[in-house]
Amino acid sequence: WPDFDAQAQGIKVFITGLSNETAAIDHPIAKDKMGKPAKVFLRKTLELSYKLRGDTALRPDVKVSYKGKRWIMR
C-alpha cells in the first residue's frame, strides 16, 4: 500500500463479501440510453475503525486501538 498521511489520526478498513445483501439506487446525475437514471449497486460492507495513538513523529511505534464497527451500504 502507498504510505498514508503522516498526520492521520485513524484508519478505517472496509470489508465486503461477508453478506450477500445489495441495493440498487438511481444515480443522481448519470442517465442510461433510454434517458432514465442509471442504476448504482451498493453492497453491504463492514467498516472497522481504528484510532492511531501516540506521537506522529514516532509512527513506527504508534499504538493502534480498535474503536468499533458498523455495517454500511457502499
TIRO-2110 file (N, C-alpha, C; in Angstrom, 1 decimal):
// TIRO-2110
0.8, -1.2, 0.0, N, 1, A
0.0, 0.0, 0.0, CA, 1, A
0.9, 1.2, 0.0, C, 1, A
0.4, 2.3, -0.7, N, 2, A
1.2, 3.5, -0.6, CA, 2, A
1.2, 4.1, 0.8, C, 2, A
2.2, 4.8, 1.2, N, 3, A
2.3, 5.4, 2.5, CA, 3, A
1.1, 6.4, 2.7, C, 3, A
0.5, 6.4, 3.9, N, 4, A
-0.6, 7.3, 4.1, CA, 4, A
-0.2, 8.5, 4.8, C, 4, A
-1.1, 9.4, 5.0, N, 5, A
-0.8, 10.7, 5.7, CA, 5, A
-0.2, 10.5, 7.0, C, 5, A
1.0, 11.2, 7.2, N, 6, A
1.7, 11.0, 8.5, CA, 6, A
1.0, 11.7, 9.7, C, 6, A
0.0, 12.5, 9.4, N, 7, A
-0.8, 13.2, 10.4, CA, 7, A
-2.1, 12.5, 10.7, C, 7, A
-2.3, 11.3, 10.1, N, 8, A
-3.6, 10.6, 10.2, CA, 8, A
-3.8, 10.2, 11.7, C, 8, A
-5.1, 10.4, 12.1, N, 9, A
-5.5, 10.1, 13.5, CA, 9, A
-6.2, 8.7, 13.6, C, 9, A
-6.5, 8.1, 12.4, N, 10, A
-7.3, 6.9, 12.5, CA, 10, A
-7.2, 6.2, 11.1, C, 10, A
-7.7, 4.9, 11.2, N, 11, A
-7.8, 4.1, 10.0, CA, 11, A
-9.1, 3.4, 9.9, C, 11, A
-9.7, 3.4, 8.7, N, 12, A
-11.0, 2.6, 8.5, CA, 12, A
-10.7, 1.5, 7.5, C, 12, A
-11.1, 0.3, 7.8, N, 13, A
-11.0, -0.8, 6.9, CA, 13, A
-12.4, -1.2, 6.5, C, 13, A
-12.6, -1.4, 5.2, N, 14, A
-13.9, -1.8, 4.6, CA, 14, A
-13.8, -3.2, 4.1, C, 14, A
-14.7, -4.1, 4.5, N, 15, A
-14.7, -5.5, 4.1, CA, 15, A
-16.1, -5.8, 3.5, C, 15, A
-16.0, -6.3, 2.2, N, 16, A
-17.2, -6.7, 1.5, CA, 16, A
-17.2, -8.2, 1.3, C, 16, A
-18.3, -8.8, 1.0, N, 17, A
-18.4, -10.2, 0.7, CA, 17, A
-18.8, -11.0, 1.9, C, 17, A
-19.0, -10.4, 3.0, N, 18, A
-19.5, -11.1, 4.2, CA, 18, A
-21.0, -11.4, 4.2, C, 18, A
-21.7, -10.5, 3.4, N, 19, A
-23.1, -10.6, 3.3, CA, 19, A
-23.5, -10.5, 1.8, C, 19, A
-24.6, -11.1, 1.4, N, 20, A
-25.0, -11.0, 0.0, CA, 20, A
-26.0, -9.9, -0.2, C, 20, A
-26.2, -9.1, 0.8, N, 21, A
-27.2, -8.0, 0.7, CA, 21, A
-26.7, -6.9, -0.2, C, 21, A
-27.6, -6.5, -1.2, N, 22, A
-27.3, -5.5, -2.1, CA, 22, A
-28.5, -4.6, -2.2, C, 22, A
-28.3, -3.4, -2.8, N, 23, A
-29.4, -2.5, -3.1, CA, 23, A
-29.1, -1.8, -4.4, C, 23, A
-30.1, -1.5, -5.2, N, 24, A
-29.9, -0.7, -6.4, CA, 24, A
-30.6, 0.6, -6.2, C, 24, A
-29.9, 1.7, -6.5, N, 25, A
-30.5, 3.0, -6.4, CA, 25, A
-30.2, 3.8, -7.7, C, 25, A
-31.0, 4.8, -7.9, N, 26, A
-30.8, 5.7, -9.0, CA, 26, A
-29.6, 6.6, -8.8, C, 26, A
-28.8, 6.7, -9.9, N, 27, A
-27.7, 7.7, -9.8, CA, 27, A
-28.3, 9.1, -9.9, C, 27, A
-27.8, 10.0, -9.1, N, 28, A
-28.4, 11.4, -9.1, CA, 28, A
-28.2, 12.2, -10.4, C, 28, A
-27.1, 11.8, -11.2, N, 29, A
-26.8, 12.6, -12.4, CA, 29, A
-26.8, 11.7, -13.7, C, 29, A
-26.2, 10.6, -13.7, N, 30, A
-26.0, 9.8, -14.9, CA, 30, A
-27.3, 9.2, -15.4, C, 30, A
-27.4, 9.1, -16.7, N, 31, A
-28.6, 8.6, -17.3, CA, 31, A
-28.2, 7.4, -18.2, C, 31, A
-29.2, 6.4, -18.4, N, 32, A
-28.9, 5.3, -19.3, CA, 32, A
-29.3, 5.7, -20.7, C, 32, A
-29.2, 4.8, -21.7, N, 33, A
-29.5, 5.1, -23.1, CA, 33, A
-31.0, 5.5, -23.3, C, 33, A
-31.8, 5.1, -22.4, N, 34, A
-33.3, 5.5, -22.5, CA, 34, A
-33.6, 6.8, -21.8, C, 34, A
-32.6, 7.4, -21.2, N, 35, A
-32.8, 8.7, -20.5, CA, 35, A
-33.2, 8.6, -19.1, C, 35, A
-33.3, 7.4, -18.6, N, 36, A
-33.7, 7.1, -17.2, CA, 36, A
-32.4, 7.2, -16.3, C, 36, A
-32.6, 7.4, -15.1, N, 37, A
-31.4, 7.4, -14.2, CA, 37, A
-30.7, 6.1, -14.2, C, 37, A
-29.4, 6.1, -14.3, N, 38, A
-28.6, 4.9, -14.3, CA, 38, A
-28.6, 4.3, -12.9, C, 38, A
-28.5, 3.0, -12.8, N, 39, A
-28.6, 2.3, -11.5, CA, 39, A
-27.2, 2.2, -10.9, C, 39, A
-27.1, 2.4, -9.6, N, 40, A
-25.9, 2.2, -8.9, CA, 40, A
-26.1, 1.0, -7.9, C, 40, A
-25.3, 0.1, -7.9, N, 41, A
-25.5, -1.1, -7.0, CA, 41, A
-24.6, -1.0, -5.8, C, 41, A
-25.2, -1.0, -4.6, N, 42, A
-24.5, -0.9, -3.3, CA, 42, A
-24.4, -2.3, -2.7, C, 42, A
-23.3, -2.6, -2.0, N, 43, A
-23.2, -3.8, -1.2, CA, 43, A
-23.0, -3.6, 0.3, C, 43, A
-23.6, -4.5, 1.0, N, 44, A
-23.5, -4.4, 2.5, CA, 44, A
-22.0, -4.6, 2.8, C, 44, A
-21.4, -3.6, 3.6, N, 45, A
-20.0, -3.6, 3.9, CA, 45, A
-19.7, -3.4, 5.3, C, 45, A
-18.8, -4.1, 5.9, N, 46, A
-18.4, -3.9, 7.3, CA, 46, A
-17.3, -2.9, 7.4, C, 46, A
-17.5, -1.9, 8.2, N, 47, A
-16.5, -0.8, 8.4, CA, 47, A
-15.9, -1.0, 9.8, C, 47, A
-14.6, -1.2, 9.8, N, 48, A
-13.9, -1.3, 11.1, CA, 48, A
-13.1, -0.1, 11.3, C, 48, A
-13.2, 0.6, 12.5, N, 49, A
-12.5, 1.8, 12.7, CA, 49, A
-11.4, 1.6, 13.8, C, 49, A
-10.3, 2.2, 13.6, N, 50, A
-9.1, 2.1, 14.5, CA, 50, A
-8.6, 3.5, 14.7, C, 50, A
-8.1, 3.8, 15.9, N, 51, A
-7.5, 5.1, 16.3, CA, 51, A
-6.0, 4.9, 16.4, C, 51, A
-5.3, 5.8, 15.9, N, 52, A
-3.8, 5.8, 16.0, CA, 52, A
-3.4, 6.7, 17.2, C, 52, A
-2.8, 6.1, 18.1, N, 53, A
-2.4, 6.8, 19.3, CA, 53, A
-0.9, 7.0, 19.4, C, 53, A
-0.5, 8.1, 19.9, N, 54, A
1.0, 8.3, 20.1, CA, 54, A
1.4, 9.5, 19.2, C, 54, A
2.7, 9.8, 19.3, N, 55, A
3.3, 10.9, 18.5, CA, 55, A
3.5, 10.5, 17.1, C, 55, A
3.0, 11.4, 16.2, N, 56, A
3.1, 11.1, 14.7, CA, 56, A
4.6, 11.0, 14.3, C, 56, A
5.5, 11.7, 15.0, N, 57, A
6.9, 11.6, 14.6, CA, 57, A
7.5, 10.3, 14.9, C, 57, A
6.8, 9.5, 15.8, N, 58, A
7.3, 8.2, 16.1, CA, 58, A
6.4, 7.1, 15.5, C, 58, A
5.9, 7.3, 14.2, N, 59, A
4.9, 6.5, 13.6, CA, 59, A
5.2, 5.0, 13.7, C, 59, A
6.4, 4.5, 13.6, N, 60, A
6.7, 3.1, 13.7, CA, 60, A
6.3, 2.5, 15.0, C, 60, A
6.3, 3.3, 16.1, N, 61, A
5.9, 2.9, 17.4, CA, 61, A
4.5, 3.2, 17.8, C, 61, A
3.7, 3.8, 16.9, N, 62, A
2.4, 4.2, 17.3, CA, 62, A
1.5, 3.0, 17.6, C, 62, A
0.6, 3.2, 18.6, N, 63, A
-0.3, 2.1, 19.0, CA, 63, A
-1.6, 2.3, 18.3, C, 63, A
-2.2, 1.2, 17.9, N, 64, A
-3.5, 1.2, 17.1, CA, 64, A
-4.5, 0.6, 18.1, C, 64, A
-5.6, 1.3, 18.3, N, 65, A
-6.7, 0.8, 19.2, CA, 65, A
-8.0, 0.7, 18.4, C, 65, A
-8.7, -0.4, 18.6, N, 66, A
-10.0, -0.6, 18.0, CA, 66, A
-11.1, 0.3, 18.5, C, 66, A
-11.8, 1.0, 17.6, N, 67, A
-12.8, 2.0, 18.0, CA, 67, A
-14.2, 1.4, 17.9, C, 67, A
-14.4, 0.6, 16.9, N, 68, A
-15.8, 0.0, 16.7, CA, 68, A
-16.0, -0.5, 15.3, C, 68, A
-17.2, -1.0, 15.1, N, 69, A
-17.6, -1.4, 13.7, CA, 69, A
-19.0, -1.0, 13.4, C, 69, A
-19.3, -0.9, 12.2, N, 70, A
-20.7, -0.7, 11.7, CA, 70, A
-20.9, -1.2, 10.3, C, 70, A
-22.1, -1.5, 10.0, N, 71, A
-22.5, -2.0, 8.7, CA, 71, A
-23.0, -0.8, 7.9, C, 71, A
-22.5, -0.7, 6.7, N, 72, A
-22.9, 0.4, 5.8, CA, 72, A
-23.2, -0.2, 4.4, C, 72, A
-23.9, 0.6, 3.6, N, 73, A
-24.1, 0.2, 2.2, CA, 73, A
-23.2, 1.1, 1.4, C, 73, A
-22.3, 0.5, 0.5, N, 74, A
-21.5, 1.4, -0.3, CA, 74, A
-21.2, 0.7, -1.6, C, 74, A
END
